[in-house]
Amino acid sequence: MKTHYLSKAKSLPLQIVLVVPFVIQTFGAVSLVGYLSFKNGQRAVNDLAEQLIDRTTEVVDEHLKSYLSIPQTLNQINADAIHRGLLDVRDRQTLGKYFWDQMQAYDLTYIGIGLTTGEGLGAARYDGKTITIDDWTAKLLNNTSTYTIDNQGNRTQVNTRWTWNNFSESWYTQPIAAGKPIWGKIVTANLPAGPYISASASRPIYDLQNRLLGMIATDIHLLKLSDFLRSLNISQSGRVFLLERDGTLIASSGTEKPFVVVNQKIRRLRAIDSSDPIIQNVAKYLQRFNGFSSITQDTDFQIEVQGKRHFVDAVPWRDKYGLDWLVVVSVPENAFMAQINANTRTTLALCFGALVVASVMGIFTSHWIVRPILRLNQASEAMASGNLTQTVETSSIQELNTLSNSFNYMAGQLYESFTALEKSKEELEDRVQERTTELKNALEELQRTQFQVIQSEKMSSLGQLVAGVAHEINNPVNFIHGNLVHVQEYTQNLLAFVQLYQQYDPNPAAEIQTLAEDIDLEFLQEDLPKMLSSMKVGTERIRQIVLSLRNFSRIDEAEFKSVDIHEGIDSTLMILQHRLKAKQEQPEIEVIKDYGAVPQVECYAGQLNQVFMNILVNAIDALEENNAKHTYQEIEDNPNRIKIRTSVVNSIWVEVAIADNGVGISKEFQQRIFDPFFTTKPIGKGTGMGMSISYQIITEKHGGKLECFSNSGEGTEFIIQIPLRLKVHQVV
């Protein structure tokens, strides 16, 4: 009893226990939220500025890679065509049309060649719209004629004549001296059509005997880079600009042009001389930072421009052909700070209001809760004294009301204990029956799991066998395919030697003429290259089949990785090619591919290929079943088709749709299509587990969706949706 009273003396009223901690917690949470809101507001500026700068730099980098790769790639294609003899530099009419076609296809300002003879030809778009042809001879003084071109690329009339000398121009001399593809010095000219500022990609060209013919060059207009930078629209006072290593301005997102006209001549502008205060101050800071050439990696800093802080990032940009530029992005702090300060003030005001409201509500709530608990406490003390006829009034609080009802019911349960024992017996029997049902379901699940394990082992063994066969075939085929290139080259050299010999000795000895007739030399010269080309096509076909087998098996890759799903689909189609091609009893099954721009997908590649295989095999079976009801001519009039469509949904899901125009599936069967052991095929042709396993692979292994849409007689479409990025630990 002494201990009981001592414990009671130390206890606190329930109302105080409820209110005081609640107020303390609310006050602490409000204070912490206010403090974190202030700190996060400061950090958010730096984080947002860094994210915007990084994103802008990435966009500029991708655009430069794409825009500046076109001239070098086009030069390589044209140089290879000239080297192989496919493009004759002496046929000036054809060469002009060829360059005219390329100007139509690409956004370029000039494509041309300069020959070692002093001659040359080019297609130009000096005004940015109209294409003309420049054709010049080796004799100086008005040796160049500029022609107007019709809509077929034909020359119509001479516009102007002027003087041009290959050997005094850097776009000709620099690549010849370098002996490799390079970017020439930026060219400027004040033409009647407007300012012309371009970067020239140049490379030497050679004939079939590797003799130097001259050079080929492709120009792009650098002023279009400024248009692109302005389209980024990072902020009203933000700037993105490009610099050469000597500080010369290439392009900027501002309204100022990167050049000035002095005495009717174009003079490029240095960044430190820019009238734009942001570009000028950033350039001066970079110049003081050991010069523009010293920046070899991503450099971040902050500067003050007209009393406002700016976040600046300078990133070197290079390519393998000699370009070495700086990409500079500047973002003002005030682009973010105003909204953040307003949000911080609003957050603090709301937190203080929440503290006051929570404190008042805590007092009323505690009083509301304590009253029914006190009544329940009094009734419990009475029952402890032996008075079992206690009844507690109900409360408006659901939990306390339930507690009151339970307390009232407890007294009645003391008199019904024997009845409760009988009810327990019945409940025990019900539980036994429920347990039996659970064991039956577990047995069915075990059987399904066992079948899946067997199926997985079969696919694994099949993958190992396919990978082994592909590896064994791949080595000799690669050996044959690799040597065919040399055999073809040796054969061309020998045939060229024979032709050269016939050219210089048209009347050989009688014995040689007899042998030439016996071996049918003329037919041999014509047929041998074709035969070698056919052999090369055949070996390439074998290599593609081997690659498809290896891609489908995925035996040499990790189980979970990023893959190109188009590669898996194409590999599956290659393996099923024997069922798709035309047969005596039916025409070829047409496969229509509508592939979208789908990035790499993180998935279980082998299991995903198994899903593609199951769906495509079912589509082929449905088409063959439909063909059995029609004649060959009827099938030709309404050909069999399988359409495969891929796309990205909401930027986080990849969707693969596989549709056929077969017999279709009835509404009744569609509801059971993914059930284990369900099949509509005859006995011996299907286990009924293919689509069930496919459904589990998509939904459980990849967290995706697999749906079937069909109408009887109108074909079937299966739609697969899986996430582009799959976290393995999140998949059960």
Order of alpha helices (4+ residues) and beta strands (2+ residues): alpha-alpha-alpha-beta-beta-beta-beta-beta-alpha-beta-beta-beta-beta-alpha-beta-beta-beta-beta-alpha-beta-beta-beta-alpha-alpha-alpha-alpha-alpha-beta-alpha-alpha-beta-beta-alpha-alpha-beta-beta-alpha-alpha-beta-beta
